[in-house]
């Protein structure tokens, strides 16, 4: 028996050994590698090489006009005493901790409403989804006009009810909530993902719960939410990763209001990384920041995956 097993393993190894391939197999392999060549070149040139280069730069003092100078862990040590680094990280964590869960909650509630069978249901779905396909810069500029404290439509509406609207753009207390509102306005893609998950909830489970006397809230809490929990895990992890790299909207705010104005309350991690690397030309320091961000995102992703096993339900 052992001899037969060893012979079988040897045959399988020989089948995969290039020297044993037939002429047709070798031609198919070459053709396959030829089709993979464009992707391979793109991966090496635009992903692998930048990663390796940035890792090397993170241990160096690199300036576009000066030669590379190895400094060891000095860039990482400087991060610990950089007040703007900690401010940017604090602003980013604010968005991760508050914006991501709040946006997911609203997206789920909107999906539940859009899943109700009413007349004109498809029209409502299109209306909710449309903001998510508006270009990021265009939508941000639109919200800068909406949130304008003097002539913005939001403060104008609040004024009709006798409410003095805040200075959304210049008040550090309201600058980040303004960006959260912008993110909520464009959450159509998350709503559609939740909506697809709601439509996959087995009707038999809902009917069984109804026969047992469960009301609307009980069916939602004990049936619907557990069944869409894998979607929640996916949206939460991707949302956290995206929010740690929050850049475009904050950069437009920065460009209009000034460098991190007001009081650096809109200076997020990716924005500060961009400033250090491409405005101040400190590529080594920016590379160190990028790798720190990578480690933070990796750690958060692993923690979320581990914790999700406790509340996510995966049907077998």
C-alpha positions, 0 to 999 in steps of 0.5 A: 500500500505504501509503495502504491501511494509513493508511486502515485505521488511520484507520478503526480510530481512528474506530471507537474514537472516541466521536463515531463510536459508534452509539447501542447502543455508547454505551449498552453503554459507559455500562452497563459504566461503571455496573457499574465504578463501585462498584469505581472508587469503592472503589479511589479511596477505599480505595487511591488516596487513602490512597496519595497521602495517605500519600506527602504525610504522609511529608514532613510532621509530622502529628498528629491534634490539630495541623495538617499541617506540611511537614518535607521529608525529615526523617522519612526522615532520622530513620529512620536514627537510630531504633534501634527502626526498625533492630531492627524491620527486623532482626527482619523480615529474620530471618523473611524469610531463615529462615522463608520458605525453611524453610516452603517446603521443609517444605511441598514435602516434605509435598506429596510425601508427600501425593501418594503413593498410600496408603489414607486419602490424602484424610483426611491431606490434610484434616488437613494443610490444616485448621490453615490455615483456623483464624483467625489470632488463635485459632491464635496464642492456641492456640500461646501455650498450647502454648508456655507454659514452665510448663504448655504441652504442648510442654515437658511432652512434652519433659519426658517425654524428660528435656529441659528445654524453653526459655522459648519466650515470654520468651527472645529466642533462642526467641521468633522460632523460636516464631513460625516454628513457628506459621507452619509449623503453618498452611502448609496452603495452600502444601502444597495449591498444591504438591500441585496442581503435583505432580499436573500433573507429566507421568507420561511424564517420570517413566516415561522417567526410570525407564526410564533407571535413575533412582531415587526421588531422581533423579526428584525432583531432575531431574524433579519439582522443575524442573517445580514450580519456577514454583510455588516462585517464586510461593510464594517471592515471595508469602511474602516480601511477606507476611513483610515485612508480618508483623503479626497473630501478632506483635501478639498476642504483643506484646499478651500479652507486652508491648510488643516483649517480650522485648527487642523480639525480636518487634517486627517492622516492621509492628508498629512502624509500627502503634505509631508511627502509631496509638499514638504518633499520629505519622502522618507518621513512620509514612507514611515507614516505610510507603513505605520498606517499599514500596520494600524489598518492590518491590526484593526482588520485582524481584530475585527475579523476575530471579533466578528466570529462572535456575532456573524452568522454564516449559513451552511 
